[in-house]
Amino acid sequence: VFLPVFGDRPKAPTLSVDHRPSDDELKQLEAALPDQPLHLGLVLGGYRSQPGWWGAGRQTSWADAVEACRAVARAVGVEIEVMSGQLSPWHPGRCAQLLVGTVVVGHAGELHPKVCQQFGLQPRSVAAELDLDAMFAHAPDIVAAPSFARYPVAKADVALVVDNAVPAAAVEAALREGAGELLESLRLFDVYVGPQVGEGKKSLAYSLRFRAPDRTLTEVEIRTAREAAVQAAAERHGAALRTS
């Protein structure tokens, strides 16, 4: 993929066919090439987990597209912040803007129904696009490999009701701060807007993973960390635990 750039560019050299191009000739040739930005794109549809006797299964959602982008970001050593966005071809109100610091590096979310229909995709398919060049510009030179966990992980889910205007990223930051050093990872996996949470409100469901490097966590430690995370979100953003 070439990105047209208007302006002065050096003219590509005419290479001889009777010998291998020299290093200098190759550099001149590369200098004459238009920009070739590196992007990653993905489309997901259907079931994230298959239905069966064990349950109804789960359809892929926009959160799966966001999590896929987070996985790419972690691989290169950067942290993605998720904000509400609006951009074609995503569904209005179901599009996430992905940032590294203040730089927009991509978008993810549910595709517009007309786009799904036009391209023969399953209804409510999700997609994401990442500007890898922009991500690499913020990545560290060396990415530390994750250490192997010797002790089991403890999982806990929380669903918090906040005002529609509160960014999911802000709630996530409060949860991380409140949970403390025992929090290994945190993931937004569902957003609900409807009569069960009230007008002007939304429910944000997060999956929290706790682990200690030197011991198996007790139920008291897990509960305390979870409650501290919820308390931090409540103090900073007026979040309340969803009860229905």
Beta strands, then each sheet from edge to edge (+ up, - down):
strand 1: 39-44
strand 2: 47-49
strand 3: 58-59
strand 4: 81-85
strand 5: 90-100
strand 6: 103-111
strand 7: 126-131
strand 8: 154-163
strand 9: 183-192
strand 10: 201-210
strand 11: 240-241
sheet 1: 1+ 7- 6+ 5- 4+
sheet 2: 2+ 3-
sheet 3: 9+ 10- 8+ 11-
end
